[in-house]
């Protein structure tokens, strides 16, 4: 078998066999197939596409290119959750303890953020002492004893995807539905969960700007999961404005804790309840959505979700007292209002610009080596549809450097558009795809 023939076959619109796809993935992962031939194949796929069978074969080959995590030692049905990412997306921080408190074991591998804010692990490190460098035994024991464990992604998990994504990123071949779906799902399959719930964001602050593209990606990933024998549900959710009100690591942790206390923003609570209901259904803990939501509301009301978070933080070396006293979380030295430049209804918030404002404060990474300031960020005081008077605070800016604060404030104000007429928000939940009983 020759790589040249595989490239030509796809260039001419042919469907690759499973054997050909495995030959390519194995050869590229081990270095036998050079970057220039892999780039040529990615460009051919970009223009010619892949059918469902090819996409599944590519996903499975990448998942099997390294270690396949064995979670069989964990009792119960393991349900994983993945988000395609957005501004203010701190969902895992509240959702995971809610679901674990309902009896669904959560064994999660997470990464660090690159961009406007940190990843889940970065945010959790707002708890002093928190660590994710767990051994396999500690990881499995944490899930069995606490119901939750989170560890950093290992280099052995879907190494083909990591290598291939780096190549796609510099050859303008990222934006292909089959390649995006196989990249996400290869890591999820390798991570070993029995079922998965996918939060696919759409809007100006999401990777998928158009709703139809987000739905197409969700459908493709659900089909991959089904064919791979994993129950998979996708929720297409809005990212035309930041999720909740907090953008920035420790600020998002505080908002997640507020939500576990019943005081969080309504949109964030609703997303957690929607995703949580899907996870309970996928894990067999509820027969329908109404029962699932009732169970989730119960663990919020009786405090067991918050206690679950504290136990999880303590089990991984963090200070659980910060769960009950959020003043112990990292705090910025400068907190100042960002006044509205005019009166009117907020018609539009450019999510990406809000994210960049947080990045300018030091809340994200411009490179993999950047050091995140966990204390900085923004807390929005007004959202799309709200009426504000000139001079009222649009947000509260948290900073440790006055110069960075000035830069971030200017960038943040550029994200807002105003209207004299009332503005109506679109729905938070656009569509749920996959087997779900109402």
ABEGO torsion letter per residue (X at the ends): XBAAAAAAAAAAGBBBBAAAAAAAAAAAAAGABBAAAAAAAAAAAAAAEBBAAAAAAAAAAAAAABBBBBAAABBEBBBBBBBAEBBGBAAAAAAAAAAAAAGBBBBBBBBBBBEABBBAAAAAAABBGBBABBBAAAAAAAAAAAGBBBBBBBAABGAAAAAAAAAAAAAGAABBAAAAAAAAAAAAAAAGBABBBBBBBBEAABABABAAAAAAAAAAAAAAAAAAGBBBBBBBBBAABBBEABBEAAAAAAAAAAAAAGABBAAAAAAAAAAAAAAAAAAGABABAAAAAAAAAAAAAAGAAAAAAAAAAAAAGBBAAAAABAAABBBBABBBBBBBABBEBBABBBAAAAAAAAAAAGABBABAABBBBAABEBBBABBBGBBBBBGBBABBBBBABAAAAAAAAAAAAAABBBBABBBBBBBABABBBEBBBX
